[in-house]
Amino acid sequence: GLVERVGSASAKCGGHGGDSSTGSVELGEAGASTELSASSVDASFGSSLLTRVLNQELAPLPAQSFCFKLCGGLVLLPALAIAGSFYVAKLEGGVPDRLFYPESSYLNDFRADVERAFQGERVREVSLILKSPMLESAVYRAGLETLLRDLRNRSDIAQVDCWLEAFANGLSTSADESEVSVALFAALSSSSGEVSLRDASLTGGTLQVARCAALVWQPIDVDLEAKQCDELTSLASSASIPALLTHSTWPASVSRREEGTRAVLVAAGAAFLAASLALLLALPLGCALTAALSAGTSSVAALGFIQATGSSCNLLTYSVSIMAVAFSSERACFIAHSASFCRAPPFGSQVAHWSAKSAAALAASSYGALQASICVCLAALGIFAGGRSEAARWWGGTTVVASILSCTTSLVCLPALLALLGDVCHWPQQMRAARASFVAAYWEAVRDEHEEEEARRGAAEEEALAGSDEDWEMADEPRLSCISDPVTRALRRGCRIAARAAARKPICFIFLGVVGYLLLMPGLFMLEGDAQVFVLRVSTDLREEFSDHSSDFYEEYNLGVGQFAEPRRSVLTFVPEQGSSIMSTDFLSAGAEVETEIRELKATHDGITYSFEDVCLRSYEWGPCEASSIFDILDPSDLSAAAIAAAGGHIAAVEALMASLSEVERQSLQLLVANPDSSWPGTTNLTSLASWLVAGTGAQTFLQLRPGAASRAFEVKVQEFLQDRTERDSDDGMRVAGALELSEGLESADLCSYALWLIALTSALMLCYAVIFLASQTRIPGQTQILLIVAGCLIPGVASLAGYGVLGYLGLRISFL
């Protein structure tokens, strides 16, 4: 914006345009020509190759070349609109979560391990919410049994654990409501821990809501995850009893994918309508509609490019689409305003043709618009080159394309369309003028052969047909600006008054601006968030920030969370180096050592130190921590070389180890061990089970923490441990990764902290470009404007900080977007 305004100001003050040798530009059409005289343009400003190209090659085209008007207004603009609309119609929702991870993040290793070792699926505990259980009803019990059977019959559900089923089976067939209440109170008071208050919500001794758990193999691919989510929610909603399935990731990922297209198109459409309204207020009607058409075409073309490159409607598309509307609207308004209010010099008071107006607009405004687009491209390319994530590169690349499209439509399509519409509106007047010229020539030829009276009659007819110069001027402009807009006049009058006041008392305006910015900046300290970068607090709750709050998934998830505090679940993956087996002493010993290190981590919250034992989830207060790990089940000493030799082979030793385990422990191996090459053999045949385990490619551990800030602090320590292990080379022969409840949020916050440095770097790059380029292009004889531009460069930086302050006052949060 700074580059554009200063460049435009220098042009309007005589700073752009003209041949450095002749100081003139000729614009001709239909036998007429106008000249941009050397007196109106200082030749010293024409020394730049760019300014010469824009003013001598591009600017005259709307007035001189019918091919330019035809190709720009009737070929290129419709082509962009049609191509963009064709691809926009195919836009689909969805966003891979990996876009928000830094390239060096341990989460990338986790996803790679899941894709390679676990066939692209991870185990997640999905909550089954049962509302108003009527256990005294036999019909309800039958419906509950049918629902649980349908869930267990699905191949992607590994286990369904429902305490309500076991409790209902223990009741007599004739149990009434009072008997159910007594039995429920006894179960909750039992020391066995079969029923936990964290899975039951009671009011006055009556069970209102119950929660069961289903362990689901959930794909990490967003499309497959959405499909699975639809099937599961449909299964629960179609049951004969009131039930719903929900998970904390569904409102953010699944609903975001399903509602992403609608959200992006609605947001872009709303932004376009707002921009069009602003254009209607700032420009005459005809120019405003033409500028809105150009801006809309550029925005649609940008969205079409997103789809053509294989991307989808997601959070990044949401950002780029609104930004594309802003770019295209601002450029279009800049050019259309210059064309609309172009007056006499340099094109003369007798020429009001829109071809000449468009040429004048390009001569006055093309330099500023092009330089602003170059600055945007520099910033986006800086983010593209320096971004540490796929999201940053994607955003930078699409921003460059959006800026180029907006520049093309504003500098080529919009002037061509204005000139072409001017020709169409001016055509009747041209025909009238041609007829008048013909009649005048005819009467001049016969004047000597007829009487003086007949010659005077011919001259009178010529004057009547030709019309006055005033008619010529008034017949052209109203075709595009059909009404005299009082709002436009008021805006221009207000701007002139403000400009005069600022010129007379600049200190007062500077003081008001500084005070305004200083009053907004304290909002920086009011920002909310869990991560802090200098004085800025960044939100790490991606699931809440990026969820579609109008979706059924969000409503159902909040219903479950409102009744039950959801535990914090984490998963760790252990993948041996290529050629190694998970059923080896080295792997089991190294994995157990790493897991012990994690459990021994200490976290401090509110001055209190917590360990894993302090924050782990327990079924009841005195119960054990709820954690599932292969390293807790298998003893490495049972697979030592001596044990293998004594058993007569590796598989035989593993088979002997399986025989020493309980049935529950053997069943849990299905979730803890990955073997993508063969299916789960079951626990009946121990030889087949041993062979399946020896061929395993990885193992995983499940840790569950209590809800609360202390558990979150412990997760931060775990994340630091995993990231440190990822960045350094470990010599224990395995790769350890994981996914925590706050992983995505902390990784996105890390991107935010890095982006602040990147924004500062790219801003410095843009401002250096502005200082060097504009200082060389806005000079007057014997003086440059470097000091003015350097001082002006402070405005965007201060305004950005004030903008963050406004977010704090409004109660909004800073996130990755």
Buried (B, 14 or more C-beta within 10 A) or exposed (E): EBBBEBBBEBBBEBBBBBBBEEBBBBBBBBEBEBBBBBEBBBBEBBEBEBBBEBBBEBBBBBBBBBEBBEBBBBEBBEBBBBBBBEBBEEBBBBBBBBBBBBEEBBBBBBBBBBBBBBBBBBBBBBBBBBBEBBBBBEEBBEBBBEBBEBBEEBEBBBBBEBBBBEBBEEBEEEBEEEBBBEBBEEBBEEEEBBBBEBBBBBEEEEBEBBBBBBBBBBBBBBBBBBEBBEEBBEBBEEBEBBBBBBBBBBBBBBBBBBBBBBBBBEBBBEBBEEBBEBBBEBBBBBBBBBBBBBBBBBBBBBBBBBBBEEBBBBBBBBBBBBBBBBBBBBBBBBBBBBBBBBEEEBBEEEBBBBBBBBBBBBBBBBBBBBBBBBBBBBBBBBBBEBBBBBBBBBBBBBBBBBBBBBBBBBBBBBBBBBBBBBBEBBEEBEEBBEEBEEBBEEBEEEBEEEEEEEBEEBBEBBEEBBBEEEEBBEBBBEBBBEEEBEEBEEBBEEEEEEEEEEEEEEEEBEEEBEEEBEEBBEBBEEBBBBBEBEEBBBBBBBBBBBBBEEBBBBEBBBBBBEBBEBBBBBBBBBBBEEEBBBBBBBBBBBBBEBBEEBBEBEBEBEEEEBBBEBBBBBBBEEEEBBBBBBBBBBBBEBBBEEBBEEBEEBBBBBBBBBEEBEEEBBBBBBBBBBBBEEEBBEBEEBEBBBBBBBBBBBBBBBBBBBBBEBBBBBBBBBBEBBBEBBEEEEEBEBBBBBBBBBBBBBBBBBBBBBBBEBBEBBBEBBBEBBBEBBBEBBBBEEEBBBEEBEEBBEEBEBEEBBEBBEBBBEEBBBBBB
